[in-house]
Amino acid sequence: MDEVFAHGGKPEDPIEAEVRELHAKIGRLAIENILSEAEAMACRC
């Protein structure tokens, strides 16, 4: 229901929803990589 009001009364395009989901996934993976690299660097000391 929120998605209807978020786009001026129009339902979100399925492709836009997929792009948003993929961007979120890329962001999560980027953060995981950064944390993994930081952990690996900490273990090398």
C-alpha positions in Angstrom: 0.0 0.0 0.0 2.8 2.4 0.8 4.3 2.0 -2.6 1.2 3.4 -4.2 1.5 6.7 -2.3 5.3 6.8 -2.6 5.0 7.3 -6.4 2.3 9.8 -6.6 -0.6 7.3 -6.8 1.1 5.2 -9.5 2.3 1.6 -8.7 6.0 1.1 -9.0 7.4 -0.3 -12.3 8.6 -3.9 -11.7 11.9 -3.0 -13.4 12.4 -0.1 -11.0 11.7 -2.3 -8.1 14.2 -4.9 -9.3 16.9 -2.2 -9.8 16.3 -0.8 -6.3 16.6 -4.4 -4.9 19.8 -5.0 -6.9 21.3 -1.7 -5.7 20.6 -2.7 -2.1 22.2 -6.1 -2.7 25.3 -4.5 -4.2 25.6 -2.1 -1.2 25.3 -5.0 1.2 28.0 -7.0 -0.7 30.3 -3.9 -0.8 30.0 -3.5 2.9 30.7 -7.2 3.5 33.8 -7.0 1.4 35.1 -4.0 3.2 34.5 -5.6 6.6 36.1 -8.9 5.4 39.2 -7.1 4.1 39.5 -5.2 7.4 39.2 -8.4 9.3 41.9 -10.0 7.1 44.2 -7.0 7.7 43.7 -7.2 11.4 44.6 -10.9 11.5 47.9 -10.2 9.6 49.4 -8.2 12.5 
